Amino acid sequence: MARPFKKQADQKTIEQKPSAEGETTAARGDAQRLHKMLALAGVGSRREMEKLIESGRVTVNGQVAVLGAAVLQQDVVRVDSKPVHLSFQAEMPQVLIYHKPEGEIVSAADPEGRASVFDKLPRIKGAKWISVGRLDINTSGLLIFTTSGDLANYFMHPRYEVEREYAVRIFGELTEGQMLQLTQGIELEDGPAAFDMIAPNGGEGANHWYQVVLKEGRNREVRRLFEAFQMPVSRLMRVRFGPINLPSRVKRGQMLKFEDKEVLGLLEWAGLEKPQTPMRQLNQREKDKRTATFTPKERKRRGTVLAHPPRQGAGQEDGKLLDGNIEKRGKRKPGKTTLGKTVIARRVHKNRRIRQDSDVKNKK
């Protein structure tokens, strides 16, 4: 009687043990797209990461990654042989607004060397600023930067239809019929386009101001809509993007960094995951510094990761390359590291005159 009971108990124990295949399936369920995780880590935008993966500069566990690959938390990811820390838990992103003046481009790499908004952004560790949309060189106003690729994608993706509001000054005055036509739609070179709202906003002489709202960001779309009526735009300024308005206290050329509670409000608006870690309590001095506007200082342009191709021999165990690095360390910081001391010692030993037997005889 006891024998069948023992057999049933053993069978039940075996059924409770998870199989190796089940563990693999569960692990794959936690996998994330590689290009998405690289964007969240601040290496670049999602489109840039797709191009980076296609170029073969990204490896996962020593193997060249392919587009569409998924990674787990224990995988080792490298870009140009440099390890990249991927965070699989939601972290508090940073959001920065900039009152862009005319004459600056929204691009990290420009072959003409023109002034760029990226030249003034403050440096951050372990992340990278992503511009939310663009403004052409002759357009001023609100420009948003964030370290969250998901938040930037929500602002810019056409399916979310996030409103953009502009103040426009044109040479001339629109009729009621023309304003109605601008809201109904006009055929442009790249398809039909229309304003969701247009309203006159005063003016002097031949110049008139208008307030317009649209839910897409095609290249020079606002200018082209007015030019369809032979009325060129002489001034264009973005004053709102989604729930973010350009504060009057942020003057032209100034920046303002959002507080954590304001960033949480943006994440909730976009329906994104909030960080689990509690917010750090700030003293009054830190609060005043966080909410204060500042004028950024221009710094050396670094460009995007795609603008800097990998140096030759990166990630290879090349003796010449290693020796070159040792010599550089020795020259730059003599005596600071063991490698530097070794190189200097060898150099001194090589140039030093070796004592000869004739020197001993002459001394006697």
N, C-alpha and C positions, 0 to 999 in steps of 0.2 A: 504493500500500500504506500510505503514511503517513497518508493523509487519513481513512480510517475510524478509525484509532487515535486521532487527535486529536479526532474527534467523540465517541468513547467517553469520553475523558478529560474533555471539557467537560461531558458529561452526568453523569458521576460527581461533578464539582465542584458542579453545580447541585443534585444530590440531597442533598449534605451541608449545604447552606445551610438554616437553619431558616426556616420561613415565619412571616409576621407573625401568622397565626392560631395557629400552634403556640406562639409566645411568649405570646400572650394567654391561651391555655389553661393554660400553665405558671404564669403569674402568678396566674390565678384559683385555681389549686390552693393557693397560699400565702395566700389570703384567709381572714380570720377574721370571725366574727360581731361586729357593732358593739357590741351590748349587752354581750357577754362582754368585749371589750377595754376598754370603759369601766369595767366592774366591776373588772377587773384593775388599771386605772389608779387605783382608789381613789375614783372619783366617787360610787359608791354600790353597792348590791346589784344583782343582775341584774334582779330584779323592778322595782326603782326605775328602772333604766336603760330598761327596756321602756316604762314609763309616760312617762319623759322624752322618749324618741324619739317616742312617739305624740302628745305635746303639741306637737311641731314645734320644740323648742328645740335640736335637734342638727342640724348641717349637716356635709356631707362634700363638700369641694372647692367650697364655695359653694352647694350644693344641699341643700334640706331632706331629711334622712334619713327613711327609712321603716322600719317594724318588719321585722326579718329581713334588713336590708341587711348586706353584707359589705364589709370595708375591707382595703386593702393597706398596706404599710409606707410607701409614698410619698404616701398620701392625707392631706389636711389636715382634721382633725376639730376642730370647735369646739362648745362648749356655751355658749349665751347669748353668742355672738360671741367667747368666750375660747378660745384654742387649748388643746388637751389632748394631752399627750405619751402616745402609745400604745406600749408595749413589746411587741414580738413575740418576745422571747426571755425565757425563764424567769428570774425574779429571786428573790432570797432574801426570802420573806415574813417578816413579823413576827407573833409569837404572844404574847398576853398573857392571863394568868388573873387573875381578880378574885374575891375572897371577898365576894360581895354580901350586905349586911345587909338586913333587912326594912325596908320603907318607901321603897324606891327602885324606880322603874319602868325597864324596858328599852325605852326609846323615845327617839329624838332630838328628837321634837317632841310636846309635850303641851299642849293648850289650857288645861288646868287649872293649868299651871305647877308641877307636882309635881317633887320631886327625882328626877333621872335619873342612871343610871350613866354616860351619855355626858358629863355635866358634869365628870367627874373623869378622863377618859381623857387621857393625854399627847398633845400635838400632834405630828404627823408630817408631813414634807414629801413632796409628790407621791403621797400615798396616803391611805386613809381606813380607819378601824376598822370592821369588820363583826362584829356580834354573832353568835355561833354559838348559835342557839336563843334562847329567852327564859325568864325566870322571872317569875312574877307578883309583885305588890307585897308580898305576904305570905310569899313564899318566899325563903329565903336559900341560900347555898352557892356552888358552882362556876359561874362564868360565864366563857366563853372569847371572846376577841376576836382577830381576825386581819386582815391586809391582803390576804389571798388569797381571792378569790371562789370559786375552785375548791375550796380546802380547806374553806371554810365550807359549800359546797354538798354536799361528801362527808359531812360530819358530819350535816347536817340532812335530806338527801333520804331519804324512806322506803324506797327500794329497796335502800339500803346497810345498813339495819337496824343502826345503831350503837347500842350499849347505853347507857342512862342509868340510873344507880343513885342511889337516894334513901334518906335516913334519915327515917322518918315516926313521929311520935308522935300517937296517937289517944286519944280518951276512950272507954275500953272495952277489951275483949279478944276477939279472934277465936277461933272454934272451928276444929278441924281441917277440918270440912266447909266452912266459909266460906273458909278459905285455899285449899282445893282448888278451890272454885268460882271464886275470883279468878284462878287460873292457867288454868282451863278457858275462862273468858270470861263476861262480863256484858253485857247489852244496854243501851247508853246512848242518849242522844238522838241522837247523831251516828253510831251504829253500834256493833257489838260491840267490846269492849276487854278486855284481860287482861294480867296480869303474867307475865313470863317466869320470875320467881322471887320468892318471898316467904318470909321467915324471921323468927321472933320474935327480938327483940334486947333483952329485959329491960324493966324498967319499975318504977314505984313507985305503989302505991295504985291508983287508977282509970285512970291513964295508962300506956300500954304503947307500947314502941318496936318498929318493924318495919323490916326491910331489904327493899327491893323493887327489881326491875330490869325495865325494859320497853324496847322498841325503837322507840318512836314518841313524838312530843311534841305531842299534841293539847292544846288549851286546858284547863287544870285537870283533866287526865285522872286523875292520882293521887288528888286530892281527891274527885272524883266517884265513883271506884271504891269508896272507903271509905264515902262517904256513901250508897251503895246499900244498905249494911247499917245505916244510921242511926248511924254512928260517925264524928262529925266529926273532921277533922284539926286538931290544935292547934299542930303544929310540923312544918314540911316543909323539908328541906335536901338539895340535890343534892351528892353527894360524889364522883361520877365521871361522866365523859362519854367513852365510847370508851376509848382507852388513857390518858387523862389523869385522874389522881386529884387531889383537893384536898389539897395538903400541909398537915400540921399546923402548920408554921411560918408559913403564910399566915393570919394572924388576920383576924377580921371587919373589912372595910373596907380591907384591904391588897391590893396587886397584886404580881405577879411576872412578869417578862419572860423568855421562853425564850431559851436560847443557840442559836447557829446549828446546832450538832450535834443539839440536841433537835428543832429545826424540820425538819432533814433526815430525822430518824427519822419524823416525822409525814407528810412527803411520801412517803416510802417506804411507810409503812403505807397511805396513801390511793391509792398507785399513780400519783402525779402526777409530772410532769417536774421533775427537779432542776436548779438553776442550774448553768451551766457554769463560772462564775467561781469560783476557789478561795476558801476562807474566809480571812479576815484573821486573822493571828496576834495574840492579845491578850496584854498583859502581866498580871502578877498583880493589879494595881490595877484594871484594866478587867474582869478575870474576877470579882473580888469584887463590883464594882459591878453587873455583869450578873446575878449570882445572888442579890443582896440584895433582900429584900422592901422595899416602900416604901408609904407612905400617900399617896394622891393628894390633890392640892389641887383644890378646886372652882373651876371657871373659868366664864366666860360661855358660855351656851348658844348654839350656832350653828344647830343643826337640820340636817335633810337638805337636799339640793339641791332636792327637790320642795317643801320648806316655804318656799323663798325664790324667788318668781316673778321673772322677769327684769325689770329696771328699764326704764322706758319710754325708747325711743330707743336701746337697746343695739345696737351694731353699725351704726348709721346715721350717714352723714356729714352730720350736722345742725349747722349753723353755731351755733345757740344753745347746743346741748349742748357743742360744743367750746369756745365762749367761756366757758361756765360752768365747765368743767374748768380753763381757764386762770386764771380769777379765783380758784378754790379753791387752785390751786397757788401763786399769788402771795400769797395771804393766809397759807397754812400755812407756806411756806418762802420768805420774801422774800429775793431775792438769790441763792438757791441754783441756780435754773435760769434759762435764757434767757427762757422764757415768763414766769416770775415777775418778772424784771427789766423786761420789756416792759410788763406790766400796771401795775406800780408807777410806771414812768416816765410812762405815759400818764395815770395818776391824778394824779400830781403836776403834770404839765403842764396838766391840765384845771382844777385848782383854783388855779393860780398866777396872780397878777395880771399882765396883759400891760403892758409899758411903753408909755406914750402919748407923743405929741409934746409935749403940754402939760407933761409932767414935765421935758423937756429945756429948754424955755423958762423955766420957773420956776427951774431950777438956774442958768441964766445970769444 
